[in-house]
């Protein structure tokens, strides 16, 4: 089976059109909570107006935000990066918007004081019509493959779903004629944290090639009676996954919390043993062929 890949060195990848020293002043179009009632978390889908600017991006890139104010030393807050949750044509379909998926960070320190994440709370408090300073886009490796009929295996936890929402919008909005299989593994603590649930279920209902797997660790158990995580779902579907991974048209993506890769690698190694596949050899092959992509934070 032959495969054609776009050379990232020649592909037209937008990069840092707007920089920290010369950011784009944009406006908030939407700022909606997308976690459900009862969730211990607050995650927002924030749509930003970039109409009339030079800002453009590809599926899988990230946007920078410069939060207002200064830190404890009186210096301007540093840039924060967020994976873009909208396809390259924007949620508006015309490339005039860019969207991000942001979890409000709140936790109690050891001394009992409430600590608020600087940028996530700044973004969470913005109202429709408010201005903000953005930069970017950045990212050259975590992009939706241009390979025709590519198979996609995507593993996300929490807001790590953002780039995969963009991938799916393009895959099933612009590339509907393609025959590649798409598997999305999404994990969160609770089903009330099921981000973009209706959209994902619509993709599943309307497209036979889209396979949706979910794990809610505080509500579900694996075969051993322990908490269910995305790596357990990968193991359960090991035969399908390994058949796909040995196809040169298959790409594996991981996005979410730092540390999730270890559990996934261990699960795939164990699954490989059962499938008669040397996982370490296959893993090195995937990386060498640029078919293994990870973005964690």
C-alpha positions in Angstrom: 0.0 0.0 0.0 1.5 3.3 -1.0 1.1 6.5 1.0 1.6 10.1 0.1 2.7 12.5 2.9 3.1 16.3 2.8 6.6 17.4 3.6 6.3 19.7 6.6 9.2 21.7 5.3 7.3 22.6 2.1 3.8 22.7 3.5 2.4 26.1 4.0 2.1 26.1 7.8 1.3 29.5 9.3 3.6 30.3 12.2 3.6 33.3 14.6 1.8 35.7 12.3 1.2 37.6 15.5 3.9 37.7 18.2 4.1 38.7 21.8 5.6 42.1 20.9 2.9 42.7 18.3 -0.2 40.7 19.2 -3.6 40.8 17.6 -6.3 42.6 19.5 -9.4 40.4 19.1 -12.9 40.2 20.5 -14.8 37.5 22.3 -17.8 36.3 20.4 -18.9 33.4 22.7 -17.8 32.2 26.1 -19.9 29.2 27.0 -19.6 26.7 29.8 -19.6 23.2 28.3 -19.4 21.0 31.4 -22.7 19.8 32.7 -24.6 20.7 35.9 -23.0 18.9 38.8 -19.5 18.8 37.4 -16.8 19.8 39.8 -15.0 21.5 36.9 -15.8 24.5 34.7 -14.7 24.2 31.1 -15.5 26.9 28.6 -15.7 27.0 24.8 -14.5 30.5 23.9 -15.0 31.7 20.3 -12.8 34.7 19.2 -13.4 37.1 16.4 -10.3 37.3 14.0 -12.2 38.8 11.1 -10.3 41.4 9.2 -6.9 40.2 10.5 -4.1 38.2 8.9 -4.7 35.4 11.5 -5.1 31.9 10.0 -4.3 28.5 11.3 -4.4 24.7 10.6 -6.2 22.0 12.4 -4.0 21.0 15.4 -2.2 24.3 16.0 -2.2 26.4 19.1 -3.1 30.0 19.9 -1.3 32.2 22.4 -3.1 34.4 25.0 -1.6 37.3 26.8 -3.5 37.8 30.1 -4.0 41.3 31.4 -2.2 42.5 34.5 1.2 41.8 36.1 2.8 39.1 38.2 4.1 39.4 41.8 7.3 41.0 40.4 5.3 43.6 38.5 6.1 42.1 35.1 3.5 41.4 32.4 2.1 37.9 32.6 3.8 35.4 30.3 2.1 34.0 27.2 -0.2 30.9 27.6 -0.8 28.5 24.8 -4.1 26.7 24.1 -4.9 24.1 21.5 -7.3 25.4 18.9 -10.7 23.7 19.1 -12.1 24.9 15.8 -11.3 23.6 12.3 -9.1 25.8 10.0 -12.3 27.3 8.6 -13.4 28.4 12.1 -16.7 27.6 13.8 -18.3 30.2 11.5 -17.1 28.2 8.4 -15.4 31.3 6.9 -12.1 31.4 8.8 -13.2 34.5 10.7 -13.2 32.9 14.1 -10.9 30.8 16.3 -12.0 28.8 19.3 -10.3 27.4 22.4 -11.4 25.0 25.1 -10.3 26.3 28.6 -10.7 24.7 32.0 -10.8 27.2 34.9 -8.0 26.3 37.3 -8.9 26.6 41.0 -7.2 24.7 43.8 -6.6 25.1 47.5 -3.0 25.5 48.6 -1.5 23.7 51.6 -2.0 26.9 53.7 -5.7 26.8 52.8 -5.7 29.8 50.4 -7.5 29.5 47.1 -5.2 29.6 44.1 -6.5 30.8 40.8 -4.9 30.0 37.5 -3.9 33.4 36.0 -4.9 32.9 32.4 -7.7 30.4 32.7 -9.6 32.7 35.1 -8.8 35.7 33.0 -10.4 33.9 30.0 -13.2 32.5 32.0 -14.3 35.9 33.2 -14.3 37.6 29.8 -17.7 38.7 28.5 -19.0 38.7 24.9 -17.5 41.8 23.3 -14.5 42.0 25.5 -11.1 42.4 23.9 -8.1 40.2 24.4 -4.5 39.9 23.0 -3.7 36.8 21.1 -0.6 35.5 19.3 0.3 32.7 17.0 -0.6 30.3 15.6 2.2 27.9 16.6 2.8 24.2 16.0 4.1 22.2 13.1 4.0 18.6 14.2 0.5 18.0 15.7 -1.4 18.6 12.5 -4.2 16.7 10.8 -2.5 14.5 8.2 -3.0 15.5 4.6 -2.6 11.9 3.6 -5.7 10.8 1.7 -7.9 8.2 3.5 -5.7 8.4 6.6 -6.8 6.4 9.6 -6.8 8.4 12.9 -6.4 7.1 16.4 -6.9 9.9 18.8 -6.6 9.7 22.6 -7.7 12.6 24.7 -8.3 13.5 28.4 -10.2 16.6 29.4 -9.5 19.7 27.3 -7.1 17.6 25.3 -10.2 16.9 23.1 -9.7 20.4 21.6 -7.5 19.6 18.5 -9.5 16.4 17.8 -12.7 18.4 17.6 -11.0 20.4 14.9 -9.8 17.2 13.2 -13.3 15.7 13.2 -15.0 18.8 11.9 -12.6 18.8 8.9 -12.6 15.0 8.4 -16.4 14.8 8.3 -17.1 18.3 7.0 -14.7 18.6 4.1 -13.2 15.2 3.5 -16.4 13.1 3.6 -15.5 11.1 0.6 -12.5 9.6 2.4 -12.6 6.0 3.6 -10.1 6.1 6.5 -11.2 4.8 10.0 -11.3 7.2 12.9 -11.1 6.1 16.6 -11.5 8.6 19.4 -10.7 7.6 23.0 -11.9 10.3 25.4 -11.4 10.2 29.2 -12.6 12.3 32.1 -13.3 11.8 35.8 -17.1 12.2 35.4 -19.7 12.0 32.7 -20.6 15.6 33.6 -17.2 16.4 32.1 -18.0 14.9 28.7 -16.9 17.8 26.5 -18.7 18.3 23.1 -20.8 15.2 23.8 -23.6 16.0 21.4 -21.2 16.8 18.6 -19.3 13.6 19.1 -22.4 11.5 19.2 -23.7 13.2 16.0 -20.4 12.3 14.3 -20.9 8.7 15.5 -24.5 8.5 14.3 -23.8 9.9 10.9 -20.5 8.3 10.0 -19.8 4.5 10.0 -16.1 5.2 10.0 -16.1 7.1 13.3 -15.7 5.0 16.5 -16.2 6.7 19.8 -14.8 5.2 23.1 -15.3 6.9 26.5 -13.9 6.3 30.0 -15.2 8.1 33.1 -12.8 7.0 35.7 -14.8 7.9 38.8 -18.0 6.2 37.5 -16.7 3.2 35.6 -14.5 0.2 36.3 -12.2 -1.9 34.2 -12.1 -5.7 34.0 -10.1 -5.8 37.2 -12.6 -3.7 39.1 -10.4 -0.6 39.2 -11.0 2.8 37.7 -11.5 2.8 33.9 -9.0 4.9 31.9 -8.3 5.5 28.2 -5.5 3.0 28.2 -7.9 0.2 29.3 -10.1 1.1 26.3 -7.1 0.8 24.0 -6.3 -2.6 25.4 -9.9 -3.7 24.9 -9.8 -2.8 21.2 -6.2 -4.1 20.8 -6.9 -6.2 17.7 -8.5 -3.4 15.8 -5.9 -0.9 16.9 -2.9 -3.1 16.0 -4.4 -3.9 12.6 -4.6 -0.2 11.9 -1.2 0.6 13.3 0.4 -1.7 10.8 -1.2 0.3 8.0 1.2 3.1 6.8 -1.8 5.3 6.5 -2.5 5.3 10.2 -1.6 8.1 12.6 -1.7 8.0 16.4 -2.3 11.2 18.4 -2.3 11.8 22.2 -3.4 15.1 23.8 -4.1 15.8 27.5 -2.5 15.8 30.9 1.2 15.2 31.2 1.9 11.6 32.4 -0.9 10.0 30.4 1.6 8.7 27.8 3.1 6.2 30.2 -0.1 4.3 30.9 -0.9 4.2 27.2 2.6 2.9 26.2 2.4 0.1 28.9 -1.1 -0.9 27.7 0.0 -1.0 24.0 3.1 -3.0 25.0 0.9 -5.6 26.8 -1.6 -5.6 23.9 1.3 -6.1 21.4 2.4 -9.2 23.3 -1.1 -10.7 23.0 -1.2 -9.8 19.3 2.2 -11.2 18.6 3.6 -7.8 17.7 6.9 -6.4 19.1 5.5 -3.1 20.4 8.9 -1.4 20.9 9.9 -2.0 17.2 6.5 -0.7 16.0 6.7 2.3 18.3 10.1 3.3 16.9 8.7 2.8 13.4 5.7 5.0 14.1 8.0 7.8 15.4 10.4 7.5 12.6 7.6 7.7 10.0 6.1 10.7 11.9 2.9 8.8 12.6 3.1 9.1 16.4 2.2 12.5 17.8 1.8 13.7 21.4 1.0 17.0 23.0 0.7 17.1 26.8 0.6 19.9 29.4 
